[in-house]
Every structure is written in C-alpha cells, then in structure tokens.
C-alpha cells in the first residue's frame, strides 16, 4: 500500500467533488478546517489543504492537476510514500 500526500492551495469554496474525483481525503483535522473555512468576505486569503490518497501501487492513479486548476486551486506538491513511510518521489 502506498500513500500520496497532496497539498493544494486556493481561495473561495473548496471543490469537494475533487475528493471523490481524485479518491483522496483530508489528511488531518487542520485539513478538515481548511476545507470548511468560510469562502468569501473581507480578509479572506488563500489557504493550503493537505490531502491523502491511498494507492495499491506507486503509479496507480494520478492527481488531476488541470482539474484542480479549473476550480481555481493549485496543486503545490505531490509526495508518494511506501508502506514503510519512505518518500519514493516528490513533485513540487
């Protein structure tokens, strides 16, 4: 089993459908809070959300970077870890 850590950044409504589309979930409570942050209003700024995507193989599925962009969110990094929690590859 492999684990992929994805960090996305954006403002406004979090694209919840991307969790289903990329088969990922919030990595921790901070990520849950980032997803649920108010979307608009004075002083609202970009926020980062850390997501986790489980995989059977290191190359099983890819993160759909262009689809994130279509929602106004940017994929800042993708890191793939093996079952021993060793970083196999990282992309920024």
Helices and strands as residue ranges (DSSP letters): E 2-10, H 17-21, E 25-26, H 29-36, E 47-55, H 65-70, E 74-81, E 87-91
